[in-house]
Amino acid sequence: MYISVDDLKRHLNIDYDEDDQYLTDLIDAAESAIELYIQQPLSNLADDDGNLPSDLKMAVRILAGGFYANREPAAFAASSEIPYGLTFLLIQRRKLS
């Protein structure tokens, strides 16, 4: 995992521990989905200390946070994509060949 559960909890303003394992699963799912989207392992983009660039860490937070907030595929309210959101962070890292 490139971000910690505590990091994601700060991002989501969560101050309890009951969902820690679920958040761990969401981080793993987000990182896997990002790797598939950018068509390369995140490890290829990490520095020598194993840290991801800040844009990719934010992408993991945004995607995992979206999974946490929207646990089902159905939405009951009108929604729209936030400009300069997840796609903006990831498209520049996508490997096209």
N, C-alpha and C positions, 0 to 999 in steps of 0.2 A: 504494500500500500504506500502510495506517495503522499497522501495526507492522512492525518491521524483522526480518530473519532473525536477527540477534543477540538481539533480544528473545525471539523464539520459542525459540531455542536455550537461552537461560537458563531459560525456562519448562519446557523438556523435559530440562534437564540434559544437553545435547549439547555436547561439547567438541572436536568434529572438524568439518572443512569439507566432507567428501565429499558430504553431502546438501544443501548450500546451495541449489542450483537446485531440487531437489525441494521443499524447505521454502518457497521463494518461490512455487512453483506451489500449494502447500497454502494459503498465506496468501491468494493470489488467489481460490482456490476457496472458502475460508471466508468471505471478504468478500462474494463474489457470493451465496453461499447465505444469508448474513445479510440482505443487501439484499432478496432475494426473500421471506424469512420476515417481515421487518418491513414489507415493502411500501413501501419508500422508499429512496432512495439514501443511503448513509452520509455523502455530502458535505452533505446537508441537516442533519445532526446534528453536523458538525464545527464547531469554533470558527473564528475569523478567521485563526488560524495553521495551520489544517488538521488540528488534533488532535481525535481522538474523545474523548468522555467515557470515563472509566475503565471503566465497566461494559461498554461495547461493545468496548473494547480487550481486556478479559478474555474476552469472548465469542469474539473472533477467536482468541485463544490456545487456548481450550478446544476449539473446533471444529477448528482446524488440528492441535492435538495429538491429538485423537481420530482424525483422518484418518491421521496419522503412525503411531499405535499400532495401528490397525485398518485395514490396507491392503486387506482383502478384505471382502465383504459377509457372509461366514459367520463365526460365532463358535463356538468349540469348548468354551467354558466358560460356566457360568451367569453372567449379568450382570444388573445392575439399574441404574436411573438414580440418579445421585447427587442427593440432595435439594438444592435451591437451586442447581442446575447451570445449564446453558446456557439452558434454557427460562425459568427464573426471570430470567436477565439480559436476555433478549430480549423477553419477553411485554409488559413495560411500555413498550417502544418501538414495538410493532406498531401500524401505522396501520390503523384499522378502517373508514375511509371512503374 
